[in-house]
């Protein structure tokens, strides 16, 4: 099955609790950003998948959580073609609400680049 270049279909999302648990238990990569944390582990699907965890503790209002999730999904959608075959969980941390949309986009772009670099470096070391 070929994944569309710019869409965000179901196969690009982590859908089950087992998917999330596998990333939390086997996270080989951690990328920290201001207000965000991305955990990732390799998958055998040939394309990246993303899941989001934005807790009420860190982002009180539902409207703010939804806004942040939309920004992360959009950023992932635009960068998915560059990402390796990994499952990614993006978590919110304290302070994420203080970031404006432009800063958040730059932050996410940097996190995707760092994740891409870390995965390439690890695969180069194992081969």
Secondary structure, DSSP 8 states (H G I E B T S, - for coil): ----SS---GGGB--SHHHHHHHHHH--EEEEETTEEEEEEE-SSSS-EEEEE--TTTS-SHHHHHHHHHHHHHHHHHHGGGS-SEEEEEEE-TTGGGS-HHHHHHHHHHHHHHHHHHHHHHHHHH-
